[in-house]
Amino acid sequence: MESKNYMNNIYIIAVIVSMIFFLLAGYAYPATAEDIAKNKAYPFNSGGKYDRGLFTQFFTSLAFTAAILLLGFYVNSTFVAYGAKNWNTFALGIYLMFLYGLGKIGELTYNYEIFDTFKDVTLPVALIVLAYASYKISVDFKGGK
Protein backbone atom coordinates (compact mmCIF):
# COMPACT_ATOMS: atom_id res chain seq x y z
CA MET A 1 0.00 0.00 0.00
CA GLU A 2 2.89 2.35 0.71
CA SER A 3 4.30 1.94 -2.82
CA LYS A 4 0.93 3.09 -4.19
CA ASN A 5 1.11 6.33 -2.23
CA TYR A 6 4.76 6.72 -3.19
CA MET A 7 4.09 6.63 -6.97
CA ASN A 8 1.08 8.93 -6.70
CA ASN A 9 3.07 11.42 -4.65
CA ILE A 10 5.93 11.42 -7.14
CA TYR A 11 3.54 12.03 -10.03
CA ILE A 12 1.68 14.82 -8.25
CA ILE A 13 4.92 16.53 -7.21
CA ALA A 14 6.34 16.25 -10.75
CA VAL A 15 3.18 17.75 -12.24
CA ILE A 16 3.08 20.64 -9.78
CA VAL A 17 6.78 21.41 -10.23
CA SER A 18 6.36 21.30 -14.03
CA MET A 19 3.41 23.68 -13.95
CA ILE A 20 5.28 26.11 -11.71
CA PHE A 21 8.35 25.89 -13.94
CA PHE A 22 6.35 26.66 -17.08
CA LEU A 23 4.57 29.53 -15.35
CA LEU A 24 7.85 31.05 -14.17
CA ALA A 25 9.54 30.44 -17.53
CA GLY A 26 6.76 32.34 -19.24
CA TYR A 27 7.43 35.39 -17.13
CA ALA A 28 11.23 35.05 -16.94
CA TYR A 29 12.02 34.94 -20.65
CA PRO A 30 10.85 38.01 -22.56
CA ALA A 31 9.34 37.60 -26.01
CA THR A 32 11.77 38.44 -28.79
CA ALA A 33 10.97 40.77 -31.67
CA GLU A 34 10.59 37.70 -33.89
CA ASP A 35 8.07 36.18 -31.47
CA ILE A 36 6.07 39.40 -31.39
CA ALA A 37 6.16 39.68 -35.20
CA LYS A 38 4.63 36.19 -35.53
CA ASN A 39 1.82 37.33 -33.19
CA LYS A 40 0.83 33.81 -32.18
CA ALA A 41 -0.45 34.54 -28.72
CA TYR A 42 -3.45 34.06 -26.52
CA PRO A 43 -6.44 35.10 -28.63
CA PHE A 44 -7.44 38.16 -26.62
CA ASN A 45 -4.17 40.07 -26.24
CA SER A 46 -3.36 41.09 -29.82
CA GLY A 47 -4.80 44.58 -29.72
CA GLY A 48 -8.24 43.37 -28.70
CA LYS A 49 -8.69 41.36 -31.89
CA TYR A 50 -10.33 37.98 -31.45
CA ASP A 51 -8.83 35.03 -33.32
CA ARG A 52 -11.15 32.03 -33.27
CA GLY A 53 -8.45 29.62 -34.43
CA LEU A 54 -6.14 30.48 -31.56
CA PHE A 55 -9.06 30.45 -29.12
CA THR A 56 -9.93 26.91 -30.22
CA GLN A 57 -6.28 25.82 -30.04
CA PHE A 58 -5.92 27.22 -26.55
CA PHE A 59 -8.94 25.48 -25.06
CA THR A 60 -8.21 22.27 -26.95
CA SER A 61 -4.71 22.35 -25.46
CA LEU A 62 -6.18 22.86 -21.99
CA ALA A 63 -8.53 19.89 -22.46
CA PHE A 64 -5.73 17.70 -23.86
CA THR A 65 -3.39 18.55 -20.99
CA ALA A 66 -6.10 17.93 -18.38
CA ALA A 67 -6.95 14.56 -19.96
CA ILE A 68 -3.28 13.54 -19.99
CA LEU A 69 -2.99 14.65 -16.36
CA LEU A 70 -5.88 12.37 -15.40
CA LEU A 71 -4.53 9.49 -17.51
CA GLY A 72 -1.14 9.81 -15.82
CA PHE A 73 -2.75 9.82 -12.40
CA TYR A 74 -4.76 6.71 -13.32
CA VAL A 75 -1.73 4.83 -14.66
CA ASN A 76 0.34 5.73 -11.61
CA SER A 77 -2.40 4.84 -9.15
CA THR A 78 -3.18 1.45 -10.68
CA PHE A 79 -0.65 -0.33 -12.87
CA VAL A 80 2.55 1.24 -11.55
CA ALA A 81 1.45 1.06 -7.93
CA TYR A 82 0.72 -2.65 -8.17
CA GLY A 83 4.10 -3.39 -9.72
CA ALA A 84 3.05 -4.38 -13.24
CA LYS A 85 6.12 -4.76 -15.45
CA ASN A 86 7.21 -1.89 -17.71
CA TRP A 87 4.41 0.45 -16.68
CA ASN A 88 6.96 2.89 -15.23
CA THR A 89 8.24 3.55 -18.75
CA PHE A 90 4.68 4.03 -19.99
CA ALA A 91 4.03 6.48 -17.13
CA LEU A 92 7.16 8.40 -18.17
CA GLY A 93 5.76 8.68 -21.71
CA ILE A 94 2.47 9.98 -20.33
CA TYR A 95 4.35 12.56 -18.28
CA LEU A 96 6.26 13.68 -21.38
CA MET A 97 2.93 14.10 -23.20
CA PHE A 98 1.77 16.25 -20.28
CA LEU A 99 4.88 18.40 -20.75
CA TYR A 100 4.03 18.68 -24.45
CA GLY A 101 0.57 19.99 -23.50
CA LEU A 102 2.13 22.53 -21.15
CA GLY A 103 4.46 23.60 -23.96
CA LYS A 104 1.52 24.22 -26.29
CA ILE A 105 -0.32 26.22 -23.63
CA GLY A 106 2.87 28.20 -22.96
CA GLU A 107 3.30 28.88 -26.67
CA LEU A 108 -0.24 30.23 -27.00
CA THR A 109 -0.20 32.17 -23.74
CA TYR A 110 3.25 33.74 -23.58
CA ASN A 111 4.03 34.22 -27.30
CA TYR A 112 7.57 32.78 -27.03
CA GLU A 113 9.45 30.68 -29.55
CA ILE A 114 11.11 28.73 -26.72
CA PHE A 115 7.84 26.94 -25.91
CA ASP A 116 7.32 26.03 -29.57
CA THR A 117 10.81 24.53 -29.73
CA PHE A 118 10.27 22.68 -26.45
CA LYS A 119 7.06 21.05 -27.62
CA ASP A 120 8.61 20.17 -30.99
CA VAL A 121 11.38 18.28 -29.17
CA THR A 122 9.18 16.74 -26.48
CA LEU A 123 6.52 15.21 -28.73
CA PRO A 124 8.78 12.82 -30.70
CA VAL A 125 10.57 11.71 -27.54
CA ALA A 126 7.25 11.08 -25.77
CA LEU A 127 5.89 9.08 -28.69
CA ILE A 128 9.06 6.97 -28.90
CA VAL A 129 8.91 6.26 -25.15
CA LEU A 130 5.21 5.35 -25.38
CA ALA A 131 5.79 3.06 -28.38
CA TYR A 132 8.68 1.29 -26.66
CA ALA A 133 6.73 0.90 -23.42
CA SER A 134 3.67 -0.40 -25.28
CA TYR A 135 5.81 -2.98 -27.04
CA LYS A 136 7.41 -4.14 -23.77
CA ILE A 137 4.02 -4.33 -22.05
CA SER A 138 2.50 -6.35 -24.91
CA VAL A 139 5.45 -8.76 -24.83
CA ASP A 140 4.93 -9.23 -21.08
CA PHE A 141 1.20 -9.87 -21.56
CA LYS A 142 1.90 -12.46 -24.24
CA GLY A 143 4.40 -14.21 -21.98
CA GLY A 144 7.51 -13.39 -24.00
CA LYS A 145 10.91 -12.39 -22.76
Secondary structure, DSSP 4 states (H G I P E B T S, - for coil): -HHHHHHHHHHHHHHHHHHHHHHHHHHHSPPPHHHHHHT---TT-BTTB--HHHHHHHHHHHHHHHHHHHHHHHHIIIIITTT-TTHHHHHHHHHHHHHHHHHHHHHHHH--HHHHHHHHHHHHHHHHHHHHHHHHHHHHHHT--
